[in-house]
């Protein structure tokens, strides 16, 4: 250990005595690691943002019954176009299918003009829901209250606004118990939903939720519904999905062997689809950026070969005074690894700064993961070790007598 520390001290002194050359040697790794960390941080931020958006729509512990599920081919897309609409009868069948199912919320969506006396929104997302809406864990009311069962049963004109919708329509005025016009019909605001945030720069908080009965008065009742199903226990999601599937098949009189004419999906279904689409793209992107690490490693190897050439007499003198091959090997390797690792530390810090700078100036989100810090530093240490090994072996194999003769 003492010999290693001695070799490390000599290597660090050599680095410090040649500051400019050391900086230029590290520059390749700094640029490479900065690029890698910035790309990884943006990818992690994007993944977290998409995951949060999908989970907030469906819920981590629930699943959805829809007219169609995700389609991956044109043939699948053509096949599901003829699927019948999901109706309230389907919702009732799923609700009665199993004691594993706690709630079944039916919902439909559209867009319409919404306005107050001061402001008009040309296209606000309107969601019509059944009374189970108030009981779902994804329903988070920040101000006011959720709609009551009596308001749902009476198809009353009441609404819960998304945070941004309330802000744009009312500004600094308290929106609770105020009226808005949706498609020309007045609705009373009873609650404000907690802020969800944005994805790709697009707000998820510009919406109004109204009772499904009121929604169907505005937009008609022929629209297919989406059923959000909440099991009695998160561990029973898969079993509840099977029960819902059986209930839908029985209701629609599907024979054994006939494909489902509906879709049953979870948030994981969409996340898996997203990962399938993006994982290859992200891998290629990171691979292309990582090529700059190879360039940085080659620069380090060239500089270390030059260092060995310049210090041939010094190495010869050390060996003539008793230094072993291992001591010289450790000295050169330590210098190479130190240069590379320090470049990795600086590059990691700059990479995070670049990523968060991009996230401030663009809709792309960024996220810091502890493993990415370890990745940036450890990879550069490995690069320094790999590309410093050949120069270190060259230095360790020098004959002390020949080395001392060299000018």
C-alpha positions in Angstrom: 0.0 0.0 0.0 2.8 2.4 0.9 4.5 1.8 -2.5 1.2 2.4 -4.3 0.7 5.7 -2.4 4.3 6.7 -3.3 3.6 6.0 -6.9 0.4 8.0 -6.7 2.2 10.9 -5.2 4.8 11.0 -7.9 2.1 10.8 -10.6 0.1 13.6 -9.0 3.2 15.8 -8.8 3.9 15.2 -12.5 0.3 16.1 -13.4 0.5 19.3 -11.3 3.8 20.4 -12.8 2.3 20.2 -16.3 -1.1 21.9 -15.8 -1.8 22.9 -19.4 -0.9 19.6 -20.8 -2.9 17.8 -18.1 -5.9 19.9 -18.9 -5.7 19.3 -22.6 -5.3 15.6 -21.9 -8.5 15.6 -19.8 -10.4 17.8 -22.3 -11.5 14.8 -24.5 -12.9 13.0 -21.5 -14.6 16.1 -20.2 -16.4 16.7 -23.5 -17.3 13.0 -23.8 -18.7 12.6 -20.2 -20.5 15.9 -20.4 -22.3 14.7 -23.6 -23.1 11.3 -22.0 -24.4 12.7 -18.7 -26.5 15.4 -20.4 -28.1 12.8 -22.7 -28.7 10.3 -19.9 -30.2 13.0 -17.7 -32.6 14.1 -20.4 -33.6 10.5 -21.2 -34.2 9.8 -17.5 -36.2 13.0 -17.1 -38.3 12.1 -20.2 -38.9 8.6 -19.0 -40.0 9.9 -15.6 -42.3 12.5 -17.1 -44.0 10.0 -19.5 -44.3 7.4 -16.7 -45.9 10.0 -14.4 -48.3 11.2 -17.1 -49.5 7.7 -17.9 -49.8 6.7 -14.3 -51.8 9.8 -13.5 -54.3 9.0 -16.3 -54.9 5.4 -15.5 -53.5 4.9 -12.0 -50.7 2.6 -10.8 -53.2 0.2 -9.0 -56.0 0.2 -11.5 -56.7 -0.7 -15.2 -58.8 0.4 -18.0 -61.3 -1.2 -20.3 -61.5 0.5 -23.7 -63.0 0.1 -27.1 -59.5 -0.9 -28.4 -56.2 -1.7 -26.9 -52.7 -0.6 -28.1 -52.1 -1.7 -31.7 -48.7 -2.5 -33.1 -49.4 -3.4 -36.7 -51.7 -2.1 -39.4 -53.5 -5.4 -39.5 -54.4 -5.1 -35.8 -55.5 -1.6 -36.3 -57.9 -2.6 -39.1 -59.3 -5.5 -37.0 -60.2 -3.3 -34.0 -61.9 -0.6 -36.0 -65.1 -2.6 -36.0 -65.1 -3.1 -32.2 -68.5 -2.1 -30.6 -68.7 0.9 -28.3 -68.1 0.5 -24.5 -71.3 1.4 -22.8 -72.7 1.9 -19.3 -74.1 -1.7 -19.6 -70.6 -2.9 -20.0 -69.6 -0.9 -16.9 -72.4 -2.5 -14.9 -71.3 -6.0 -16.1 -67.7 -5.4 -15.0 -68.9 -3.9 -11.7 -70.9 -7.1 -10.9 -68.2 -9.5 -12.2 -66.2 -10.1 -9.1 -65.8 -9.2 -5.4 -62.2 -8.3 -6.3 -63.5 -5.1 -8.0 -64.1 -2.1 -5.8 -65.0 0.7 -8.3 -65.7 1.1 -12.0 -65.8 4.6 -13.3 -67.1 5.3 -16.8 -65.7 8.3 -18.6 -65.9 10.0 -22.0 -63.9 12.9 -23.4 -64.3 15.7 -25.9 -63.3 19.4 -26.3 -65.4 22.6 -26.4 -65.2 26.3 -26.0 -65.2 27.4 -22.4 -65.5 31.0 -21.3 -66.2 33.4 -18.5 -67.1 37.1 -18.8 -63.4 37.9 -19.0 -61.7 35.0 -20.8 -62.4 32.5 -23.6 -60.6 29.2 -24.1 -61.3 27.9 -27.6 -60.7 24.3 -27.0 -60.8 23.0 -23.4 -60.6 19.3 -22.7 -64.0 18.2 -21.2 -64.2 14.9 -19.3 -67.6 13.3 -18.4 -67.4 10.9 -15.5 -69.6 8.8 -13.3 -69.8 9.2 -9.5 -66.9 6.8 -8.8 -64.6 9.6 -9.9 -64.6 11.1 -6.4 -63.4 7.8 -4.9 -60.4 7.1 -7.2 -56.9 7.7 -5.8 -56.0 9.8 -8.9 -58.6 12.4 -8.0 -56.8 15.0 -5.9 -58.9 18.1 -5.1 -56.7 21.1 -4.1 -59.5 23.6 -3.4 -63.2 23.2 -3.0 -64.7 19.7 -3.3 -65.4 16.8 -5.6 -68.8 16.4 -7.1 -71.4 14.6 -4.9 -73.3 11.5 -5.8 -76.5 13.5 -5.9 -75.0 15.9 -8.4 -74.0 12.9 -10.6 -77.4 11.2 -10.3 -79.2 14.5 -11.1 -76.9 15.2 -14.0 -76.3 18.7 -12.7 -74.2 21.3 -14.4 -71.3 21.4 -12.0 -67.6 21.1 -12.8 -64.1 20.5 -11.3 -61.5 22.5 -13.2 -57.9 21.6 -13.8 -55.4 24.0 -12.2 -54.3 25.7 -15.4 -57.9 26.0 -16.7 -59.0 27.7 -13.5 -56.0 30.0 -13.7 -56.6 31.0 -17.3 -60.3 31.4 -17.0 -60.4 33.3 -13.6 -56.9 34.7 -13.0 -56.6 36.0 -9.5 -60.3 35.7 -8.8 -61.4 32.7 -6.7 -63.2 30.4 -9.1 -65.2 28.4 -6.5 -68.9 28.8 -6.9 -68.4 30.9 -10.0 -69.9 30.0 -13.4 -68.3 29.1 -16.7 -69.9 28.5 -20.0 -69.1 25.1 -21.7 -70.4 24.8 -25.3 -72.9 27.6 -24.4 -74.2 25.9 -21.2 -73.5 27.4 -17.7 -71.7 25.2 -15.2 -70.9 26.0 -11.6 -67.3 25.4 -10.4 -67.2 23.3 -7.2 -63.5 22.2 -7.1 -60.0 22.7 -8.4 -57.9 19.7 -9.2 -54.4 19.5 -7.9 -51.7 20.5 -10.4 -50.4 17.6 -12.6 -47.7 19.5 -14.4 -46.7 19.4 -18.1 -45.3 16.9 -20.5 -43.3 18.0 -23.6 -44.3 21.5 -22.7 -48.0 20.7 -22.9 -50.1 21.3 -19.8 -52.0 18.4 -18.3 -54.1 20.8 -16.2 -56.3 22.4 -18.9 -59.5 20.4 -18.4 -62.9 20.4 -16.9 -64.6 17.3 -15.3 -68.4 17.2 -15.3 -71.0 14.5 -14.6 -71.3 12.0 -17.5 -75.1 12.7 -17.7 -74.4 16.4 -18.3 -71.6 15.5 -20.8 -74.0 13.4 -22.8 -76.5 16.2 -22.9 -73.8 18.4 -24.5 -72.1 15.9 -26.8 -74.6 13.0 -27.3 -74.6 9.5 -25.8 -73.2 7.5 -28.8 -69.6 8.1 -27.8 -67.6 5.0 -26.6 -66.8 5.1 -22.9 -63.5 4.3 -21.1 -63.9 2.3 -17.9 -61.4 2.8 -15.1 -61.4 -0.2 -12.8 -60.0 -0.2 -9.3 -59.5 -3.6 -7.5 -60.1 -4.0 -3.8 -56.3 -4.7 -3.4 -53.4 -3.6 -5.6 -52.1 -7.2 -5.5 -55.3 -8.3 -7.2 -55.0 -6.2 -10.3 -54.2 -9.2 -12.6 -57.0 -11.3 -11.2 -59.5 -8.4 -11.4 -58.4 -7.9 -15.1 -59.2 -11.6 -15.8 -62.6 -11.2 -14.1 -63.3 -8.0 -16.2 -62.3 -9.8 -19.4 -64.6 -12.7 -18.7 -67.5 -10.3 -17.9 -67.0 -8.4 -21.1 -66.8 -11.6 -23.2 -70.0 -12.9 -21.6 -71.8 -9.6 -22.1 -70.8 -9.5 -25.7 -71.5 -13.2 -26.3 -68.1 -14.0 -27.6 -67.4 -17.7 -28.3 -64.3 -19.5 -27.1 -61.5 -18.9 -29.5 -62.9 -15.6 -30.8 -60.6 -12.6 -30.1 -61.6 -9.9 -27.6 -63.4 -7.0 -29.3 -62.3 -4.6 -26.5 -59.0 -3.7 -24.8 -58.0 -4.2 -21.2 -54.9 -2.2 -20.4 -52.8 -1.0 -17.4 -50.3 1.8 -17.1 -47.6 -0.8 -17.6 -49.1 -1.7 -21.0 -48.5 1.8 -22.3 -45.1 2.1 -20.5 -44.0 -1.2 -22.1 -45.1 0.1 -25.5 -43.2 3.4 -24.9 -40.1 1.5 -23.8 -40.2 -0.7 -26.9 -40.4 2.3 -29.2 -37.8 4.4 -27.5 -35.2 1.9 -26.0 -33.5 1.3 -29.3 -33.4 4.9 -30.2 -31.9 5.8 -26.8 -29.4 3.0 -26.9 -28.1 4.2 -30.3 -28.0 7.8 -29.1 -26.0 6.9 -26.0 -23.7 4.6 -28.1 -22.9 7.4 -30.6 -22.2 9.9 -27.8 -20.0 7.2 -26.1 -17.7 7.0 -29.1 -16.2 10.3 -27.9 -14.9 8.4 -24.9 -12.8 6.2 -27.2 -11.3 9.4 -28.7 -10.6 10.7 -25.2 -8.9 7.4 -24.3 -6.7 7.5 -27.4 -5.7 11.1 -26.6 -4.7 9.9 -23.1 -2.7 7.0 -24.5 -0.8 9.3 -26.9 0.0 11.8 -24.2 1.2 9.1 -21.8 3.4 7.6 -24.5 4.9 11.1 -24.9 5.3 11.3 -21.1 7.2 8.0 -21.0 9.4 9.2 -23.8 10.2 12.5 -22.1 10.9 10.8 -18.7 13.0 7.9 -20.0 16.0 9.0 -18.0 14.0 9.6 -14.9 12.5 6.1 -15.2 15.9 4.6 -15.8 17.3 6.4 -12.7 14.5 5.1 -10.5 15.0 1.6 -11.7 18.7 1.8 -11.2 18.1 2.9 -7.6 15.9 -0.1 -6.9 12.4 0.7 -8.3 10.8 -2.5 -9.7 8.8 -2.9 -12.9 5.6 -2.9 -10.7 6.5 0.5 -9.2 7.0 2.1 -12.6 3.8 0.4 -13.9 1.8 1.8 -11.0 3.2 5.3 -11.5 2.2 5.6 -15.1 -1.2 3.9 -14.6 -2.0 6.1 -11.6 -1.2 9.2 -13.7 -3.4 8.0 -16.5 -6.3 7.0 -14.3 -6.1 10.2 -12.3 -6.2 12.3 -15.4 -9.1 10.4 -16.9 -11.1 10.2 -13.6 -10.7 13.9 -12.9 -11.9 14.6 -16.4 -14.9 12.4 -15.6 -15.7 14.3 -12.5 -15.6 17.7 -14.3 -17.6 16.2 -17.2 -20.3 14.8 -14.9 -20.8 18.2 -13.2 -20.9 20.0 -16.6 -23.3 17.3 -18.0 -25.8 18.0 -15.3 -25.5 21.7 -15.8 -26.1 21.3 -19.6 -29.0 19.0 -19.0 -30.8 21.3 -16.6 -30.0 24.3 -18.8 -31.7 22.5 -21.7 -34.7 21.6 -19.5 -35.1 25.3 -18.6 -35.0 26.5 -22.2 -37.0 23.7 -23.8 -39.9 21.4 -22.9 -37.5 18.5 -22.4 -37.3 17.5 -18.7 -34.1 16.4 -16.9 -33.5 14.1 -13.9 -30.4 13.3 -11.9 -30.0 9.6 -11.0 -27.3 8.5 -8.5 -26.2 5.7 -10.8 -25.5 8.2 -13.6 -22.9 9.9 -11.4 -21.3 6.6 -10.6 -21.4 5.7 -14.3 -19.7 8.9 -15.4 -16.8 8.6 -13.0 -16.3 4.8 -13.1 -16.3 4.7 -16.9 -13.6 7.3 -17.2 -11.5 5.5 -14.6 -11.8 2.3 -16.7 -10.9 4.3 -19.8 -7.8 5.7 -18.1 -6.8 2.2 -16.9 -7.3 0.6 -20.3 -5.7 3.2 -22.5 -2.9 3.8 -19.9 -1.9 0.2 -19.7 0.2 0.1 -22.9 2.3 3.2 -22.1 2.7 1.9 -18.5 4.0 -1.5 -19.8 6.3 0.3 -22.2 7.7 2.3 -19.3 8.0 -0.7 -17.0 9.9 -2.7 -19.7 12.6 -0.1 -20.2 16.2 -1.2 -19.5 17.7 1.1 -16.9 21.1 1.2 -18.6 19.7 2.0 -22.0 17.3 4.5 -20.4 20.2 6.4 -18.7 22.1 6.6 -22.0 19.2 8.3 -23.8 19.5 12.0 -24.2 
